[in-house]
């Protein structure tokens, strides 16, 4: 599966609201988001434009694992192409 290459950190933070993630704090160019759906889960999102592909892959794998879904399904839920 090929990941999108033009996802910004701000767009990802906004998209993650669909899964119940909320911005908890920001330090410099990094935002920490948290959800309590399916148990508590935290993720740090760099506000880079675009996010590096390996960084994005790591973030998406972690979120998908927490929600018990695959990365392709996660991308559909977040409406990221």
Secondary structure, DSSP 8 states (H G I E B T S, - for coil): ----S---HHHHHHHHGGGT-EEEEEETTEEEEEE-TTS-EEEEEE--SS--HHHHHHHHHHHHHHHT--HHHHHHHHT--
